Amino acid sequence: MKSNTFKKLSFAVLTLLFSASSFAHALWIETKATGTKGKPQAIDIYFGEFSEKDIEKTAKWFSDINHFSLILITPSKKEIKLTATALENKYQAFFTPDEDGVYTVAMHHTVKDVYGTMKLDYNSSATVTVANDLKGNEASINPNIISLFSKEVKTAKKDTKIMINTLYEGKIAKQQKMKVIAPNGWEKELWSSENGEISFTPIWSGNYMVEFAYTEKTAGEHNGKKYDEVWKMATYLITVK
């Protein structure tokens, strides 16, 4: 009897650990910070653990995460829906810039299945600058409910401070916890200021991931299943030269 009880407890603990690990997965966009008029720009969407370089194969993505919406907002604020194609370990979409300025790519998806007691809401964004024109380089252009933004993403350099704006429901997200993940997996937690800003100085070159997760203590029902809270996450990739 004791042996069976121990086995059941062990299985429950392992299940909890596995669930926590899976839940930590992020959905993010990778693209070059600069683009060229008339030349196709690739937009890649990944799901996994950025810090561990653990990328999930698209065939194993949780629930209906692959049904995300992907919107392009042009410098003149025109919205264009992008269609992504499944590859082995990512989804990929393209757009061809036809004007100078800053293009915003916004990804959003509310997951169909409730995870434990949580409804999951994924958000990610990226900006592409064409011809050094800063038209459209505004945080408010991103339509996602939770987002991150940096005017310096195009010129991000090692040993130079990078400022990041955080938004929630269109307003500054002050005194909220963020996470910055370096190319080698090193992580640092930061709290946004009264102005909804965080900053960090990269000491390595490569891709940095900024994450902003917020849990809303709201109960309800989603696709026939009850939930006790809504977990919302924004990701933002910065390439440091």
Sequence and secondary structure as in RCSB ss.txt:
>XXXX:A:sequence
MKSNTFKKLSFAVLTLLFSASSFAHALWIETKATGTKGKPQAIDIYFGEFSEKDIEKTAKWFSDINHFSLILITP
SKKEIKLTATALENKYQAFFTPDEDGVYTVAMHHTVKDVYGTMKLDYNSSATVTVANDLKGNEASINPNIISLFS
KEVKTAKKDTKIMINTLYEGKIAKQQKMKVIAPNGWEKELWSSENGEISFTPIWSGNYMVEFAYTEKTAGEHNGK
KYDEVWKMATYLITVK
>XXXX:A:secstr
 HHHHHHHHHHHHHHHHHHHHHHT EEEEE  SEE TTS EEEEEEEEETTTTEE  GGG STTGGG EEEEE T
T  EEE   EE SS EEEEE   SSEEEEEEEEEE SS BTTEEEEEEEEEEEEETT  TT  GGG  SSEEEE 
TTGGG  TTS EEEEEEETTEE TT EEEEE TTS EEEEE  TTSEEEE   S EEEEEEEEEEE   EEETTE
EESEEEEEEEEEEEE 
